[in-house]
Amino acid sequence: MQNVKYLLKTDVTLQMQIEVKRHTLQIPTKLYRIGELVRYTPFSRQTIHNYTIMGLIREVQWTEGGHRLYDESVFERLSKIMELKKTKTLWEIRRILNKEEPAGEITKRN
């Protein structure tokens, strides 16, 4: 009886391996809360919030509790903002960053 169970288990495992080979698995995107952005960048919670409100960065989702979630692209955007802040105002930076976005992204956000 134990051999039968083992054979059945082996067949199921083999079937699962075949299914995985036929389909490409997608790794879910890591999403970050504001606190994590604060931890990994030199920006304060208030600055992250202000940049979001101003449209310099944007959240990609919200939690059920109403917290903003950002994807990994926010780190590149924050790096650009840091560099541009050396010579530009925040409103100039917003114009520059909006020009770099595809037209559909700007429309979705506004």
N, C-alpha and C positions, 0 to 999 in steps of 0.2 A: 504493500500500500504506500509506503514511504517513497519508493522508486517512482510510482505513478505521480505523486504530488511533485516530486522533483522534475520529472519530465514535463508536466504541465507548466510548472514555473519557468523552466528553461524555454519552452515554446513561447510563452508570453513575453519573456525577456527578448528572445530572438525577434518576435513580431514587433516589439517596441523599437528595437534597433533598426529594423528595416524601415519602419515608419519615419524615424528620425532622418535616415539617409535620403528619403524621398522629399523631405521638406526642409527648407532653410529656417532655422530658428532665429527669431529676432530677440536681441538683448534689449530689455526695457531701458529707456533713457533715464539717467539719474536726474532727479529734480531736487533743487536746493531751496530751503526756506531762508528768509532774511537772516536769521541767526547764523546760518552756515556761511552765507556771503560775508558777514561781518567777521567771522572767524578766519576765513581764507583770504581776505583782502584788507587793505588799510582803511576802508570806509566804515563809518558808523552806521548804526541802524537807521538813524534819522536821515543820513545822506542817501542811503539806499532807497528809503521811502520817498524822499524828495525827487530823486532821479526817476523813479517810477512814475510819480505824479506828473513830472515835467515831460515825460515821454523819451527820456534819454535811454532808459532800459525798459524792458517790459516783461511781465510775468507771462508764462505759457499756460498756467493752470491755477486753480484755487483749490484748497482743501475743503472738505465738507464744513470745517469750522471757520472758513473764511480767510485762511492764511494764503498769501501769495506764494507761488512756486515758480522758480526760474530754472531754465535748462542750462547746459554747460556753455552755451554761446554768450551768456551774460559776462563771463570772465574776460572774454576777448573784448567785449564792448566796454567794460569797465577799464580795461587796459588802455583802450583808445581814448577814453574820456580823460584818464590821468595824463596822458601825453598831450592831448589838445588843451587841457586846462593851463598848461604853461604859457600859452600865447593867446588863447581864445576865451570869450565869455561862454557861459552855459548855453545861452540862446544861440550863439554862433555854432557851438558844438552840436546842438540839436539839429540845426539846418544841415550841417555837414553829414551827420550820421543818417538823417532822413534821406539825403541824396544817395547814400550808399545802399539803402534798402531797396529791394524790388518793389515795384509800384503796388502790387497786391498786399504786401505787408503793411505799408503805410495806410492804405484804405481800411484794412481790417482793424487797425489800432485806433484810428480816429473816428 
